């Protein structure tokens, strides 16, 4: 079952900002880490940011200094603050667990479109 719901996407101009939210349910949020993934048109899904249960973060080189991931364990929420957006950031963004095995269950994601 899909146990996350992403929201907050939209259409912004280059240099703009968006804040994505991920509402988790079930046991998925009890795992060690959560991440934000994205899939751009014609490209594979990639991990852009992750956060451990204790708040340690890591980012893909393409978004370092611009994106910030956070979580609220009590509310079972994960957030992605995106600043200085670029056209290359255009993608469907998904939240999910961090896993070494292939993840088969994904939510609907939220679309971020950055115009130039």
Backbone as CSV, one residue per row, in Angstrom:
resi,resn,N_x,N_y,N_z,CA_x,CA_y,CA_z,C_x,C_y,C_z
1,UNK,0.838,-1.196,0.000,0.000,0.000,0.000,0.877,1.250,0.000
2,UNK,0.399,2.282,-0.699,1.054,3.576,-0.675,0.664,4.276,0.617
3,UNK,1.663,4.632,1.403,1.407,5.214,2.712,1.930,6.640,2.846
4,UNK,2.197,7.303,1.738,2.620,8.691,1.755,1.790,9.482,0.764
5,UNK,1.578,10.749,1.072,0.866,11.663,0.196,1.692,12.930,0.068
6,UNK,2.107,13.237,-1.150,2.916,14.422,-1.419,2.024,15.583,-1.841
7,UNK,2.443,16.787,-1.485,1.706,17.975,-1.876,2.648,19.167,-1.898
8,UNK,2.183,20.259,-2.467,2.938,21.497,-2.463,3.563,21.886,-3.779
9,UNK,3.488,21.027,-4.781,4.058,21.357,-6.068,3.262,22.436,-6.776
10,UNK,3.824,22.901,-7.877,3.169,23.936,-8.639,4.068,24.478,-9.716
11,UNK,3.637,25.582,-10.309,4.370,26.252,-11.375,5.032,27.502,-10.825
12,UNK,6.339,27.588,-10.987,7.095,28.751,-10.533,8.085,29.159,-11.615
13,UNK,8.539,30.396,-11.526,9.559,30.890,-12.432,10.948,30.589,-11.884
14,UNK,11.924,30.624,-12.763,13.305,30.436,-12.348,13.645,31.388,-11.206
15,UNK,14.265,30.845,-10.158,14.611,31.632,-8.991,13.583,31.617,-7.888
16,UNK,12.427,31.052,-8.154,11.370,30.994,-7.170,11.571,29.894,-6.156
17,UNK,10.613,29.784,-5.242,10.685,28.814,-4.155,9.376,28.057,-4.006
18,UNK,9.484,26.840,-3.523,8.342,26.014,-3.177,8.684,25.192,-1.950
19,UNK,7.665,24.829,-1.194,7.827,23.946,-0.050,6.928,22.733,-0.245
20,UNK,7.532,21.572,-0.371,6.802,20.330,-0.533,6.567,19.669,0.815
21,UNK,5.430,19.001,0.937,5.083,18.301,2.162,4.784,16.848,1.852
22,UNK,5.117,15.980,2.772,4.857,14.556,2.660,4.212,14.095,3.952
23,UNK,2.975,13.641,3.855,2.248,13.116,5.001,2.337,11.597,4.983
24,UNK,2.903,11.033,6.017,3.115,9.594,6.099,2.101,8.950,7.031
25,UNK,1.855,7.675,6.800,0.967,6.907,7.650,1.471,5.475,7.715
26,UNK,0.864,4.691,8.585,1.287,3.320,8.745,2.654,3.232,9.392
27,UNK,3.399,2.191,9.058,4.695,1.955,9.667,5.856,2.562,8.903
28,UNK,5.609,3.162,7.759,6.688,3.635,6.905,7.537,4.703,7.589
29,UNK,6.923,5.536,8.406,7.654,6.614,9.054,8.471,6.138,10.244
30,UNK,8.321,4.896,10.634,9.090,4.356,11.747,10.478,3.888,11.327
31,UNK,10.779,3.930,10.041,12.073,3.500,9.535,13.134,4.552,9.831
32,UNK,14.371,4.191,9.543,15.495,5.040,9.925,15.588,6.342,9.150
33,UNK,15.190,6.325,7.892,15.382,7.500,7.063,14.272,7.644,6.029
34,UNK,14.030,8.894,5.632,13.094,9.210,4.568,13.798,10.076,3.536
35,UNK,13.283,10.063,2.330,13.908,10.842,1.282,12.910,11.437,0.319
36,UNK,13.377,12.442,-0.395,12.652,13.000,-1.520,13.346,12.566,-2.796
37,UNK,12.571,12.032,-3.707,13.033,11.615,-5.018,12.349,12.470,-6.071
38,UNK,12.925,12.501,-7.260,12.260,13.186,-8.352,12.521,12.457,-9.659
39,UNK,11.592,12.613,-10.571,11.725,12.039,-11.892,11.357,13.093,-12.921
40,UNK,12.337,13.505,-13.686,12.137,14.483,-14.742,11.696,13.769,-16.013
41,UNK,11.060,14.492,-16.925,10.620,13.866,-18.179,11.776,13.203,-18.921
42,UNK,11.593,11.945,-19.277,12.599,11.218,-20.027,13.801,10.767,-19.230
43,UNK,13.782,10.926,-17.920,14.910,10.549,-17.085,14.481,9.568,-15.998
44,UNK,15.469,8.910,-15.407,15.200,7.991,-14.316,14.922,8.748,-13.025
45,UNK,14.228,8.080,-12.119,13.993,8.646,-10.806,15.311,8.735,-10.050
46,UNK,15.520,9.841,-9.351,16.738,10.037,-8.599,16.431,10.542,-7.197
47,UNK,17.297,10.191,-6.268,17.187,10.679,-4.905,17.860,12.042,-4.820
48,UNK,17.142,13.032,-4.317,17.698,14.376,-4.236,18.026,14.789,-2.808
49,UNK,17.361,14.204,-1.821,17.611,14.558,-0.433,17.125,13.449,0.475
50,UNK,17.828,13.227,1.575,17.376,12.252,2.552,17.653,12.756,3.954
51,UNK,16.906,12.203,4.894,17.045,12.597,6.288,16.826,11.380,7.170
52,UNK,17.708,11.184,8.135,17.578,10.075,9.061,16.538,10.407,10.118
53,UNK,16.191,9.402,10.910,15.223,9.625,11.974,15.722,10.651,12.984
54,UNK,17.036,10.787,13.103,17.623,11.748,14.018,17.885,13.116,13.420
55,UNK,17.606,13.294,12.129,17.729,14.598,11.510,18.975,14.837,10.680
56,UNK,19.811,13.838,10.511,20.985,14.001,9.653,20.543,14.030,8.197
57,UNK,21.085,14.973,7.426,20.641,15.184,6.055,21.759,14.984,5.054
58,UNK,21.352,14.715,3.818,22.283,14.585,2.714,21.559,14.995,1.441
59,UNK,22.315,15.565,0.494,21.713,16.097,-0.716,22.506,15.697,-1.941
60,UNK,21.791,15.562,-3.048,22.455,15.394,-4.326,23.211,16.665,-4.675
61,UNK,24.309,16.519,-5.396,25.120,17.680,-5.742,24.317,18.735,-6.490
62,UNK,23.356,18.304,-7.280,22.597,19.224,-8.104,21.709,20.170,-7.302
63,UNK,21.416,19.831,-6.041,20.511,20.650,-5.240,21.159,21.191,-3.980
64,UNK,22.405,20.869,-3.724,23.081,21.347,-2.526,23.088,22.869,-2.476
65,UNK,22.782,23.390,-1.311,22.737,24.829,-1.127,21.429,25.463,-1.517
66,UNK,20.561,24.716,-2.173,19.272,25.252,-2.611,18.086,24.561,-1.955
67,UNK,18.203,23.267,-1.693,17.120,22.494,-1.097,17.445,22.173,0.352
68,UNK,16.408,22.035,1.164,16.560,21.674,2.563,15.448,20.714,2.970
69,UNK,15.834,19.527,3.436,14.871,18.533,3.873,14.750,18.581,5.392
70,UNK,13.551,18.378,5.894,13.314,18.353,7.331,12.186,17.374,7.632
71,UNK,12.028,17.052,8.904,10.969,16.128,9.286,10.433,16.473,10.657
72,UNK,9.207,16.068,10.892,8.555,16.205,12.180,8.042,14.817,12.531
73,UNK,8.775,14.115,13.367,8.428,12.737,13.672,7.088,12.624,14.397
74,UNK,6.782,13.584,15.249,5.526,13.551,15.979,4.338,13.671,15.036
75,UNK,4.479,14.490,14.002,3.404,14.695,13.043,3.490,13.755,11.846
76,UNK,4.549,12.962,11.776,4.789,12.065,10.651,4.788,12.830,9.334
77,UNK,5.552,13.902,9.306,5.652,14.756,8.127,7.106,14.901,7.707
78,UNK,7.322,14.985,6.410,8.621,15.290,5.829,8.433,16.456,4.875
79,UNK,9.375,17.386,4.894,9.254,18.583,4.084,10.489,18.740,3.198
80,UNK,10.310,19.438,2.093,11.419,19.805,1.229,11.250,21.262,0.836
81,UNK,12.096,22.107,1.398,12.120,23.513,1.027,13.041,23.671,-0.169
82,UNK,12.514,24.209,-1.247,13.259,24.357,-2.484,13.369,25.843,-2.811
83,UNK,14.599,26.331,-2.867,14.865,27.726,-3.172,15.691,27.843,-4.441
84,UNK,15.654,29.019,-5.037,16.415,29.292,-6.254,16.201,28.192,-7.291
85,UNK,14.957,27.916,-7.569,14.613,26.830,-8.477,15.085,27.114,-9.897
86,UNK,15.460,26.051,-10.580,15.947,26.106,-11.943,15.068,25.250,-12.846
87,UNK,15.068,25.516,-14.152,14.290,24.664,-15.055,14.631,23.180,-14.945
88,UNK,15.888,22.856,-14.651,16.287,21.461,-14.507,15.662,20.789,-13.286
89,UNK,15.080,21.570,-12.385,14.387,21.006,-11.234,12.994,20.512,-11.587
90,UNK,12.526,20.809,-12.776,11.202,20.376,-13.206,11.116,18.855,-13.173
91,UNK,10.170,18.345,-12.406,10.038,16.902,-12.226,8.822,16.628,-11.356
92,UNK,8.445,15.359,-11.305,7.498,14.896,-10.307,8.301,14.485,-9.083
93,UNK,7.950,15.027,-7.945,8.672,14.769,-6.709,7.904,13.783,-5.846
94,UNK,8.613,12.806,-5.314,8.045,11.754,-4.489,8.772,11.677,-3.156
95,UNK,8.060,11.312,-2.114,8.717,10.960,-0.862,8.575,9.469,-0.637
96,UNK,9.563,8.884,0.012,9.541,7.458,0.281,10.648,7.134,1.272
97,UNK,10.692,5.891,1.683,11.760,5.438,2.556,13.075,5.403,1.796
98,UNK,14.160,5.411,2.547,15.480,5.169,1.981,15.752,3.675,2.096
99,UNK,16.045,3.036,0.984,16.238,1.599,0.967,17.311,1.219,-0.035
100,UNK,18.007,0.126,0.247,18.986,-0.404,-0.696,18.324,-1.289,-1.744
101,UNK,17.168,-1.836,-1.424,16.429,-2.662,-2.362,15.552,-1.777,-3.238
102,UNK,15.186,-2.255,-4.426,14.309,-1.458,-5.284,12.953,-1.231,-4.631
103,UNK,12.520,0.019,-4.597,11.229,0.366,-4.033,10.165,0.163,-5.101
104,UNK,9.151,-0.617,-4.768,8.095,-0.931,-5.722,6.840,-0.104,-5.522
105,UNK,6.645,0.427,-4.328,5.434,1.161,-4.004,5.736,2.657,-3.929
106,UNK,5.072,3.415,-4.775,5.248,4.867,-4.838,3.902,5.563,-4.797
107,UNK,3.896,6.757,-4.226,2.710,7.577,-4.256,2.542,8.247,-5.600
108,UNK,1.576,9.149,-5.674,1.321,9.855,-6.922,2.326,10.967,-7.187
109,UNK,3.004,11.421,-6.159,3.960,12.492,-6.301,3.285,13.843,-6.454
110,UNK,4.104,14.879,-6.529,3.603,16.222,-6.762,4.484,16.888,-7.819
111,UNK,3.859,17.513,-8.782,4.569,18.053,-9.938,5.111,19.441,-9.650
112,UNK,6.399,19.606,-9.905,7.056,20.901,-9.824,7.490,21.294,-11.225
113,UNK,7.015,22.430,-11.685,7.374,22.935,-12.999,8.021,24.305,-12.844
114,UNK,9.236,24.431,-13.337,9.982,25.680,-13.250,10.134,26.231,-14.661
115,UNK,9.562,27.382,-14.893,9.583,27.990,-16.210,10.741,28.967,-16.335
116,UNK,11.174,29.186,-17.556,12.250,30.121,-17.849,11.908,31.034,-19.004
